[in-house]
Amino acid sequence: MRPTSTFSPQVAAAIGDFTHWSTAIDPAHTPEKSVEMVGKEAYILAAGLIQKDMGFKEAVSIPNYEWQINIGSLPIGWAVEEAADLTIYNWDTGAAMYRHALMKETARTATSIRYSWMWDIKDVPCGLYVGVVNFTIAARQRCRGLQVMSGSVTDIFETGKRSDR
């Protein structure tokens, strides 16, 4: 693997050819001048492509990994006091990858509630992640919960758990 500060062999060969022909026309021409001229031409070409709406565009963010929690065995007369929010941590480093994502209620029965949140893993490195969900359910007695769940970004690609498939 080459360092990012060097040219690929193809680009280096093209600049070498350009320098060779340029020095034949102008003996004072240098390789540095070739790089400068090629850079200017590349910039002009890129500006033209952008004007035609043909420039580089970042991929659209599409949430494609679902975190779910089902809170069950709730007493009769329960009510949500604090909706579930999810914080996702990297298992290996302990670093928070996403903090306090408000989960959406997706199902409810007389004794349970289910929450869901879709995660965009486009720029997330492969690894094992753990989600911690905070919620408060009020009934005759206040029930504050903490649920821990895990998901592996590696598994998503290997087992096809992505919801966009």
Backbone hydrogen bonds in HBPLUS format (Angstrom, degrees):
<---DONOR---> <-ACCEPTOR-->    atom                        ^
c    i                          cat <-CA-CA->   ^        H-A-AA   ^      H-
h    n   atom  resd res      DA  || num        DHA   H-A  angle D-A-AA Bond
n    s   type  num  typ     dist DA aas  dist angle  dist       angle   num
A0006-THR N   A0003-PRO O   3.31 MM   3  5.86 165.0  2.33 118.8 119.3     1
A0012-ALA N   A0008-SER O   2.91 MM   4  6.11 168.8  1.92 163.4 167.0     2
A0013-ALA N   A0009-PRO O   2.92 MM   4  6.03 154.8  1.98 142.7 149.4     3
A0014-ALA N   A0010-GLN O   2.98 MM   4  6.22 155.7  2.04 144.2 150.9     4
A0015-ILE N   A0011-VAL O   2.90 MM   4  6.15 161.8  1.94 154.5 159.0     5
A0016-GLY N   A0012-ALA O   2.88 MM   4  6.04 150.9  1.97 142.5 151.4     6
A0017-ASP N   A0013-ALA O   2.89 MM   4  6.16 157.0  1.94 149.1 154.5     7
A0018-PHE N   A0014-ALA O   2.90 MM   4  6.11 161.5  1.94 147.7 153.3     8
A0019-THR N   A0015-ILE O   2.83 MM   4  6.01 159.3  1.87 148.6 154.0     9
A0020-HIS N   A0016-GLY O   2.89 MM   4  6.08 157.6  1.94 147.4 153.8    10
A0021-TRP N   A0017-ASP O   3.02 MM   4  6.31 165.9  2.04 156.8 158.5    11
A0022-SER N   A0018-PHE O   2.89 MM   4  6.02 154.4  1.96 146.8 155.1    12
A0023-THR N   A0019-THR O   2.86 MM   4  5.98 156.9  1.91 153.2 157.8    13
A0024-ALA N   A0020-HIS O   3.24 MM   4  6.43 137.3  2.43 135.2 146.1    14
A0025-ILE N   A0021-TRP O   3.28 MM   4  6.61 140.2  2.45 138.4 147.7    15
A0025-ILE N   A0022-SER O   3.17 MM   3  5.20 127.5  2.46  94.2 107.2    16
A0026-ASP N   A0022-SER O   2.73 MM   4  5.91 165.3  1.75 153.5 158.7    17
A0029-HIS N   A0026-ASP O   2.95 MM   3  5.57 166.4  1.97 125.9 129.3    18
A0033-LYS N   A0030-THR O   3.08 MM   3  5.18 120.2  2.45  98.2 112.5    19
A0034-SER N   A0030-THR O   3.12 MM   4  6.52 147.5  2.22 145.6 154.9    20
A0035-VAL N   A0031-PRO O   3.01 MM   4  6.39 158.8  2.06 152.6 156.6    21
A0036-GLU N   A0032-GLU O   2.98 MM   4  6.25 158.1  2.03 146.7 153.0    22
A0037-MET N   A0033-LYS O   2.89 MM   4  6.11 160.3  1.93 149.4 154.4    23
A0038-VAL N   A0034-SER O   2.83 MM   4  6.02 166.4  1.85 158.0 161.8    24
A0039-GLY N   A0035-VAL O   2.86 MM   4  5.94 156.1  1.92 145.0 152.2    25
A0040-LYS N   A0036-GLU O   3.01 MM   4  6.25 155.0  2.07 145.9 152.0    26
A0041-GLU N   A0037-MET O   3.02 MM   4  6.28 162.1  2.05 149.7 154.3    27
A0042-ALA N   A0038-VAL O   2.88 MM   4  6.11 156.2  1.94 149.2 156.1    28
A0043-TYR N   A0039-GLY O   2.95 MM   4  6.16 153.5  2.02 145.7 152.9    29
A0044-ILE N   A0040-LYS O   2.95 MM   4  6.25 157.3  2.01 150.4 156.3    30
A0045-LEU N   A0041-GLU O   2.92 MM   4  6.15 162.1  1.95 151.0 155.8    31
A0046-ALA N   A0042-ALA O   2.87 MM   4  6.06 162.3  1.90 149.4 154.4    32
A0047-ALA N   A0043-TYR O   2.91 MM   4  6.10 159.5  1.96 149.2 154.8    33
A0048-GLY N   A0044-ILE O   3.05 MM   4  6.28 153.1  2.12 145.3 152.4    34
A0049-LEU N   A0045-LEU O   2.98 MM   4  6.31 155.0  2.05 150.2 157.0    35
A0050-ILE N   A0046-ALA O   2.94 MM   4  6.18 156.8  2.00 151.8 158.0    36
A0051-GLN N   A0047-ALA O   3.02 MM   4  6.25 153.4  2.09 144.0 150.9    37
A0052-LYS N   A0048-GLY O   3.16 MM   4  6.44 140.8  2.32 139.1 149.2    38
A0052-LYS N   A0049-LEU O   3.14 MM   3  5.09 124.5  2.46  92.2 106.4    39
A0054-MET N   A0049-LEU O   2.69 MM   5  4.90 163.8  1.71 150.7 149.3    40
A0053-ASP N   A0050-ILE O   2.91 MM   3  4.79 156.3  1.97 105.9 110.4    41
A0064-ASN N   A0119-TRP O   2.97 MM  55  5.92 143.8  2.10 131.8 128.6    42
A0163-SER N   A0064-ASN O   3.13 MM  99  5.28 160.9  2.17 135.5 139.3    43
A0065-TYR N   A0119-TRP O   3.05 MM  54  5.02 136.2  2.25 136.4 147.9    44
A0119-TRP N   A0065-TYR O   2.69 MM  54  5.02 163.3  1.72 147.1 153.2    45
A0067-TRP N   A0117-TRP O   2.85 MM  50  5.28 174.4  1.86 158.6 159.8    46
A0117-TRP N   A0067-TRP O   2.89 MM  50  5.28 143.2  2.02 151.2 159.3    47
A0069-ILE N   A0115-TYR O   2.98 MM  46  5.31 156.0  2.04 144.7 146.8    48
A0115-TYR N   A0069-ILE O   2.84 MM  46  5.31 161.8  1.87 158.1 164.2    49
A0071-ILE N   A0113-ILE O   2.79 MM  42  5.35 164.8  1.81 173.6 169.7    50
A0113-ILE N   A0071-ILE O   2.93 MM  42  5.35 148.9  2.03 143.4 153.6    51
A0074-LEU N   A0111-THR O   2.90 MM  37  4.57 171.6  1.91 136.7 134.6    52
A0079-ALA N   A0138-ALA O   2.72 MM  59  5.14 136.2  1.90 146.0 159.6    53
A0138-ALA N   A0079-ALA O   2.67 MM  59  5.14 162.6  1.70 166.6 166.3    54
A0081-GLU N   A0136-THR O   2.89 MM  55  5.31 158.6  1.94 142.6 146.4    55
A0082-GLU N   A0136-THR O   3.05 MM  54  4.70 165.0  2.07 133.6 131.8    56
A0136-THR N   A0082-GLU O   3.03 MM  54  4.70 162.1  2.06 136.3 135.3    57
A0103-MET N   A0084-ALA O   2.94 MM  19  5.59 161.9  1.97 147.4 152.4    58
A0085-ASP N   A0134-ASN O   2.98 MM  49  5.48 148.3  2.08 146.7 156.8    59
A0134-ASN N   A0085-ASP O   2.98 MM  49  5.48 157.2  2.04 154.3 158.7    60
A0086-LEU N   A0101-ALA O   2.79 MM  15  4.93 160.4  1.83 138.4 141.9    61
A0101-ALA N   A0086-LEU O   2.75 MM  15  4.93 161.2  1.79 151.6 145.4    62
A0087-THR N   A0132-VAL O   2.91 MM  45  5.29 155.0  1.97 145.1 153.3    63
A0132-VAL N   A0087-THR O   2.82 MM  45  5.29 163.3  1.85 153.6 158.7    64
A0088-ILE N   A0098-TYR O   2.81 MM  10  5.15 153.8  1.88 148.3 157.1    65
A0097-MET N   A0088-ILE O   2.66 MM   9  5.47 154.5  1.72 147.0 156.0    66
A0098-TYR N   A0088-ILE O   3.33 MM  10  5.15 156.5  2.38 136.3 137.1    67
A0089-TYR N   A0130-VAL O   2.74 MM  41  5.26 168.3  1.75 158.7 162.0    68
A0130-VAL N   A0089-TYR O   2.87 MM  41  5.26 158.7  1.91 149.4 156.5    69
A0090-ASN N   A0095-ALA O   2.85 MM   5  5.44 160.2  1.89 153.8 159.0    70
A0094-GLY N   A0090-ASN O   2.71 MM   4  5.16 149.1  1.81 148.3 156.4    71
A0091-TRP N   A0128-LEU O   2.86 MM  37  5.49 164.2  1.88 149.0 151.4    72
A0104-LYS N   A0116-SER O   2.78 MM  12  5.27 162.0  1.81 163.1 156.8    73
A0116-SER N   A0104-LYS O   2.83 MM  12  5.27 147.2  1.93 140.6 151.3    74
A0106-THR N   A0114-ARG O   2.83 MM   8  5.60 168.4  1.85 144.8 148.9    75
A0114-ARG N   A0107-ALA O   2.86 MM   7  5.03 163.4  1.89 145.2 142.7    76
A0109-THR N   A0112-SER O   2.91 MM   3  5.12 170.1  1.92 142.3 142.6    77
A0124-VAL N   A0121-ILE O   3.23 MM   3  4.93 167.7  2.25 103.5 106.4    78
A0153-VAL N   A0127-GLY O   2.86 MM  26  5.51 145.5  1.98 167.1 172.5    79
A0129-TYR N   A0151-GLY O   2.76 MM  22  5.29 165.0  1.78 156.8 161.9    80
A0151-GLY N   A0129-TYR O   2.76 MM  22  5.29 159.7  1.80 155.4 158.8    81
A0131-GLY N   A0149-MET O   2.63 MM  18  5.15 160.7  1.66 148.2 155.3    82
A0149-MET N   A0131-GLY O   2.91 MM  18  5.15 155.9  1.97 147.6 154.4    83
A0133-VAL N   A0147-GLN O   2.88 MM  14  5.13 163.6  1.91 151.7 157.2    84
A0147-GLN N   A0133-VAL O   3.08 MM  14  5.13 158.7  2.13 140.2 146.9    85
A0145-GLY N   A0135-PHE O   3.02 MM  10  5.47 164.7  2.04 145.8 150.7    86
A0137-ILE N   A0143-CYS O   2.83 MM   6  5.15 175.9  1.83 160.8 160.2    87
A0143-CYS N   A0137-ILE O   2.83 MM   6  5.15 167.0  1.85 172.8 172.5    88
A0156-ILE N   A0152-SER O   3.20 MM   4  6.54 143.7  2.34 143.2 152.8    89
A0158-GLU N   A0154-THR O   3.16 MM   4  6.39 157.4  2.21 148.6 155.5    90
A0159-THR N   A0155-ASP O   2.78 MM   4  5.58 165.6  1.80 153.5 155.3    91
